[in-house]
Amino acid sequence: NSGSKARRSAEVIEATIKAVPQEDRQTLRSLAAHSGIPKTTIMRHMAANKKLMARSSHVKPFLTDANKTERLRFAMNFLLPGSKGRHFFDNMLRENSTYTKMKNWPIAPPNPNDLSQK
């Protein structure tokens, strides 16, 4: 086996991390600073032992009423009217194809100077 032996066992790392107060464990950087264990050692330990996992308390905010209305208005632009009051969904991806973009490119007229040299 090459390399030096581990200085801390998995149990010592977990005990040291659990001894750090919760508010000081918000980021890996602050956890490393308050525990005295290098950040890379903590990351290596998290990859090897699945008991210690990163968690987030961030909650994705709900859409506001204005955002819901705007999103619905955008989606309604892709509905095609059909017979008997039915509507059909127009495929948005068809409109963004490379062919659609290329067929609208302007074609430059040939340069008269280039034609006279031939």
Helices and strands as residue ranges (DSSP letters): H 10-19, G 22-25, H 28-35, H 39-48, H 65-76, E 79-81, G 83-85, E 87-89, H 92-95, H 98-103, H 112-116
